[in-house]
Amino acid sequence: MSSTVISDIATLVTNDPSLDGSPLGTVRDAAVVIEGDRVVWTGESSKAPATDNRVDAAGRAVLPGFVDSHSHLVFAGDRTEEFNARMSGRPYRAGGIRTTVAATRSASDAELEANLTRLLAEALRQGTTTFETKSGYGLSTEHEARALRLAARHTDEVTFLGAHIVAPEYADDPAAYVELVTGEMLDACAPHARWIDVFCEQGAFDGDQARAILTAGRAKGLRPRVHANQLSYGPGVRLAVELDAASADHCTHLTDADVDALAQGNTVATLLPGAEFSTRAEWPDARRLLDAGVTVALSTDCNPGSSFTSSVPFCVALAVRDMGMTPDEAVWSATAGGAAALRRDDVGRLAPGAYADLVLLDAPSHVHLAYRPGVPLVAGVWRRGVRVV
């Protein structure tokens, strides 16, 4: 099996606290050794073992590949007019999510998969090596199962989100739609998914409906995640903790009890600053969560309506500028935090045994991700030991 050393790294972020006592596990003048698809050694460059191949980082920074643990990439259509109206202060009366549902239902498999692969390639160029993606724009048994089947061709982290909103044809009978989601639709979708999610929010699904949906999914072997407390205060976060969900996502409107529940449980708070940026909504208070001891992840929420960005570096910069995070905290949350939100320990870190998913920055430090926002700093990406960018 061939081995490669990446040497002359100015700053190596490993997320292995045993190296320097900090969460980032930073090593200066460092090297990392890859064998096959795994990391086998990290440390000072002068102490690196002999390898078959060598890559010179030329005094640049290396960090784990980004782990985007929340995205909605299986869709068709475009909501430019909606965004333009919102940013221009004009009312817009089109259907929001329902607009995307209509476009997605009418698209062919080939069209949906082409859009999915385009967005994945876009994210990979910006350093994302692990991603989760959801259904939620089909809202019928046939179209939800199709979305998950297509997604599963590209990632193991697939989430059934039939409970995104109530399907338009069930608008007058939401109870019947919950029955569909927890019955026929779940049966068809569970074989293609690892996770089940629900949008627990006013105008979507209340706490009782969300509990029923997540509980049914768990009975089918799917692990829960929750869209929680994005638009208003509500039961989503505490329901996520109660059901041991891997992640409560958004977490914008939190009571002290919500924060305490997250701090005492195993549920990660996944923050999605692209949504606040694109809707001019209130920013989540990352500082409050971190100071309480909550594990925080950062992800893109890439979707055509409220956060059409695939760029984790952009979200890192937003989190530092507007959510009270330090650059170190934001980078950890976009790598190890995302891995925690997927309950993974083989990604989001560069330590022996982890997958060799690495990002080479055209900068001497990971801090430049926030220091130079909007600049294309990703100079190289390795995924499973293979240089792909």
C-alpha positions in Angstrom: 0.0 0.0 0.0 1.4 3.3 -1.1 2.2 6.0 1.5 2.4 9.8 1.2 3.7 12.5 3.5 2.5 16.1 3.2 5.3 18.1 4.8 6.4 21.7 5.4 2.9 22.5 6.8 3.0 25.9 8.6 -0.1 25.0 10.7 -1.7 21.6 10.9 -5.1 21.4 12.6 -5.7 17.8 13.7 -8.6 18.2 16.2 -6.6 15.8 18.4 -6.3 17.5 21.8 -3.6 15.0 23.0 -1.1 16.9 20.8 -1.2 20.3 22.4 -4.0 20.3 25.0 -6.3 22.4 22.8 -9.4 21.3 20.9 -7.7 22.0 17.6 -4.6 20.0 18.4 -2.5 22.4 16.4 1.1 21.4 15.2 3.5 24.0 13.8 6.0 23.1 11.1 4.1 19.8 10.7 3.6 16.8 8.5 0.9 14.3 8.0 1.3 10.8 6.6 -1.4 9.0 4.6 -1.4 5.3 3.8 -4.3 4.1 1.6 -7.4 6.0 2.7 -6.3 6.7 6.3 -4.1 9.0 8.3 -1.3 7.0 9.9 0.9 9.7 11.5 0.9 13.4 12.4 3.6 15.5 14.0 6.6 17.8 13.5 7.8 17.7 9.9 11.4 16.9 11.0 10.2 13.7 12.6 8.1 12.3 9.8 8.7 8.7 8.8 9.9 7.7 5.4 7.2 7.3 2.7 6.8 6.4 -0.9 5.7 9.9 -2.0 6.0 13.4 -0.7 3.9 16.5 -1.2 5.4 19.9 -0.2 2.8 22.1 1.5 5.2 25.0 1.0 4.4 26.7 4.4 0.7 26.6 4.0 -2.0 25.3 6.5 -3.7 21.9 6.5 -6.9 21.1 8.3 -9.5 18.3 8.2 -12.0 18.3 5.4 -15.2 20.1 6.3 -18.1 18.0 7.5 -21.4 19.6 6.3 -23.9 17.9 8.4 -27.0 19.7 7.2 -28.0 20.3 3.5 -30.9 19.9 1.1 -29.4 19.1 -2.2 -32.0 17.0 -4.0 -34.2 19.6 -5.7 -35.0 21.3 -9.0 -35.9 24.8 -9.8 -34.8 28.3 -8.7 -36.1 30.8 -6.2 -34.2 33.9 -7.4 -37.3 36.0 -7.6 -38.2 35.2 -4.0 -34.7 36.1 -2.8 -34.6 39.3 -4.8 -37.9 40.4 -3.5 -36.9 39.7 0.1 -33.6 41.6 -0.3 -35.4 44.5 -2.0 -38.0 44.9 0.7 -40.9 43.8 -1.6 -43.7 41.4 -0.7 -43.5 38.1 -2.5 -46.4 35.7 -2.6 -45.1 32.7 -4.4 -45.1 29.3 -2.7 -41.7 29.2 -1.0 -41.0 25.5 -0.3 -44.0 24.5 -2.3 -42.5 26.2 -5.4 -39.5 23.8 -5.0 -41.7 20.9 -4.4 -43.6 21.5 -7.7 -40.3 21.8 -9.6 -38.8 18.8 -8.0 -41.8 16.6 -8.6 -41.8 17.5 -12.3 -38.0 17.0 -12.8 -36.5 13.8 -14.1 -34.2 11.6 -12.2 -31.3 12.7 -14.5 -32.1 16.3 -13.9 -32.2 15.9 -10.1 -29.0 13.9 -10.0 -27.2 16.4 -12.3 -28.0 19.2 -10.0 -27.0 17.2 -7.0 -23.6 16.3 -8.4 -23.0 19.9 -9.5 -23.6 21.1 -6.0 -21.4 18.4 -4.5 -18.5 19.3 -6.9 -18.9 22.9 -5.9 -18.8 22.0 -2.2 -15.8 19.7 -2.7 -13.8 22.5 -4.4 -14.4 24.5 -1.2 -13.1 21.8 1.1 -16.2 19.8 2.0 -15.3 16.1 2.1 -18.3 14.7 4.1 -21.8 15.8 3.7 -25.3 14.9 4.8 -28.3 15.7 2.6 -32.1 15.4 3.0 -35.2 14.7 1.1 -38.1 17.0 1.8 -38.9 18.5 -1.6 -41.0 15.5 -2.8 -43.6 15.2 0.0 -45.1 12.1 -1.6 -44.1 8.5 -1.1 -42.9 8.2 -4.7 -40.9 11.5 -4.8 -39.4 11.2 -1.3 -38.2 7.7 -2.0 -36.7 8.8 -5.3 -34.8 11.7 -3.6 -33.3 9.4 -1.0 -32.4 6.8 -3.6 -30.5 9.4 -5.6 -28.8 10.9 -2.6 -27.7 7.5 -1.4 -25.6 7.1 -4.6 -23.4 9.9 -3.3 -23.3 9.7 0.5 -24.0 7.4 3.4 -25.4 10.4 5.4 -28.9 10.4 4.0 -31.9 11.9 5.9 -35.6 11.3 5.3 -37.4 14.6 5.7 -40.9 13.8 4.5 -41.9 16.1 7.4 -40.5 19.3 5.9 -43.9 20.8 5.6 -47.4 19.4 5.1 -47.7 18.4 1.4 -49.9 20.9 -0.5 -52.6 18.2 -1.2 -52.9 17.6 2.5 -53.1 21.3 3.5 -56.7 20.8 5.0 -55.8 17.5 6.7 -52.4 17.6 8.3 -53.2 14.6 10.5 -53.6 12.5 7.4 -50.3 13.7 6.2 -48.6 12.7 9.4 -50.2 9.3 9.1 -48.8 9.0 5.5 -45.3 10.1 6.7 -45.2 7.6 9.6 -46.7 4.8 7.5 -46.5 4.2 3.8 -43.9 6.9 3.1 -41.6 5.8 5.9 -41.8 2.2 4.8 -40.7 3.2 1.3 -38.0 5.6 2.4 -36.3 3.9 5.4 -34.3 1.5 3.3 -32.5 4.4 1.6 -31.8 6.6 4.7 -29.8 6.6 7.9 -31.6 9.5 9.6 -35.1 10.9 10.0 -35.7 14.6 10.5 -38.7 16.9 11.1 -39.3 20.6 10.9 -40.7 21.3 14.3 -42.0 24.8 14.0 -45.1 26.9 13.8 -46.6 26.4 10.4 -44.9 23.0 10.0 -45.2 20.3 12.7 -45.9 20.8 16.4 -44.2 18.9 19.2 -46.7 16.0 19.3 -46.6 15.5 15.6 -42.8 15.7 15.6 -42.5 13.2 18.4 -44.8 10.7 16.5 -42.8 11.1 13.3 -39.4 10.7 15.0 -40.6 7.8 17.1 -41.9 6.0 14.1 -38.6 6.5 12.3 -36.7 5.2 15.2 -38.8 2.0 15.2 -37.6 1.6 11.6 -34.0 1.9 12.5 -33.6 5.6 11.5 -31.8 7.9 13.9 -33.4 11.3 14.7 -32.4 14.8 13.9 -34.6 17.9 14.3 -35.0 21.3 12.6 -35.6 23.1 15.9 -36.3 26.6 17.2 -35.4 28.4 13.9 -38.2 30.9 13.6 -39.6 31.0 17.1 -39.4 29.5 20.6 -40.8 26.0 20.7 -40.5 22.4 21.8 -38.0 21.3 19.1 -34.7 21.5 21.1 -36.0 19.7 24.2 -37.7 17.1 22.0 -34.4 16.5 20.3 -32.6 16.0 23.6 -35.4 13.8 24.9 -35.2 11.4 21.9 -31.3 11.5 21.9 -31.3 13.1 18.5 -27.8 13.5 17.0 -28.5 17.1 16.3 -30.9 20.0 16.8 -30.4 22.3 13.9 -30.8 26.1 13.7 -31.2 26.8 17.5 -31.9 30.5 17.0 -34.6 31.0 19.6 -33.6 29.3 22.8 -34.7 29.6 26.4 -32.3 28.9 29.3 -34.0 25.5 29.7 -33.2 24.7 26.0 -29.6 25.6 26.5 -29.4 23.6 29.8 -30.9 20.6 28.0 -28.4 20.7 25.2 -25.5 21.1 27.7 -26.6 18.1 29.7 -27.5 15.8 26.7 -25.6 14.3 23.8 -27.4 16.4 21.1 -25.2 18.7 19.0 -26.5 22.2 18.3 -25.9 22.7 14.6 -25.9 26.4 13.6 -26.6 27.4 10.0 -25.6 31.1 9.5 -26.2 31.0 5.8 -30.0 30.9 6.6 -29.7 34.0 8.7 -27.6 35.8 6.1 -30.0 35.0 3.3 -33.2 36.0 5.2 -31.8 38.8 7.4 -33.0 37.0 10.4 -31.7 37.1 14.0 -28.3 35.3 14.3 -28.0 32.3 16.6 -26.0 33.1 19.8 -23.1 30.7 19.5 -21.3 32.3 22.4 -24.2 31.5 24.8 -24.1 27.8 23.7 -20.4 27.4 23.9 -20.1 29.1 27.3 -22.7 26.6 28.6 -20.7 23.7 27.4 -22.9 22.7 24.4 -21.2 21.0 21.4 -21.7 23.2 18.4 -21.5 22.3 14.7 -21.5 24.7 11.7 -23.1 23.7 8.4 -24.4 25.4 5.3 -28.1 24.4 5.1 -27.6 24.6 1.4 -31.0 24.8 -0.2 -32.7 26.9 -2.9 -34.8 29.0 -0.7 -33.2 30.3 2.5 -29.5 29.4 2.2 -28.3 28.8 -1.3 -24.6 28.5 -0.4 -22.4 25.4 -0.5 -19.5 27.2 1.1 -18.4 26.1 4.6 -15.6 28.7 4.6 -18.3 31.4 4.1 -20.2 30.1 7.1 -17.1 30.0 9.2 -16.5 33.7 8.4 -20.2 34.5 9.3 -20.0 32.6 12.6 -16.9 34.6 13.6 -18.2 37.9 12.5 -21.8 37.7 13.7 -22.3 34.8 16.1 -19.6 35.3 18.7 -17.3 32.5 17.8 -13.5 32.6 17.7 -11.8 31.4 14.5 -10.6 28.3 16.4 -14.1 27.5 17.6 -15.6 28.0 14.1 -13.1 25.8 12.4 -13.6 23.1 15.0 -17.3 23.3 14.7 -17.1 23.0 10.9 -15.0 19.9 11.1 -15.1 17.9 14.4 -18.4 19.5 15.3 -20.0 18.4 12.1 -18.6 14.9 12.7 -20.2 14.9 16.1 -23.5 15.9 14.6 -23.3 12.8 12.4 -22.0 10.7 15.3 -18.8 9.9 13.4 -15.2 9.7 14.7 -13.6 8.7 11.5 -14.0 12.2 9.8 -13.5 15.8 11.0 -10.1 15.1 12.5 -6.6 14.2 11.3 -5.3 11.5 13.7 -4.2 7.9 13.1 -7.1 5.8 12.0 -9.2 8.6 10.7 -10.0 9.0 7.0 -7.4 11.0 5.1 -9.8 13.9 4.3 -7.6 17.0 4.2 -7.8 20.6 3.0 -4.7 22.6 2.0 -5.2 26.4 2.3 -3.3 29.0 0.4 -2.6 30.6 3.7 -0.3 29.9 6.7 -3.2 29.5 9.2 -6.8 28.3 9.4 -7.6 31.8 10.9 -7.4 33.1 7.3 -10.8 31.5 6.7 -12.4 34.3 8.8 -9.6 36.8 8.2 -10.0 36.8 4.4 -13.7 36.1 3.9 -14.8 35.4 0.3 -11.3 34.6 -0.9 -10.9 31.2 -2.6 -8.2 29.9 -0.2 -8.7 26.2 -0.8 -5.6 25.1 -2.7 -6.0 21.3 -2.5 -8.4 18.7 -1.2 -7.7 15.1 -0.4 -10.7 12.7 0.1 -10.0 9.2 1.4 -6.4 9.7 0.6 -6.8 10.8 -3.0 -6.2 14.3 -4.1 -9.4 15.4 -5.7 -8.9 19.2 -6.0 
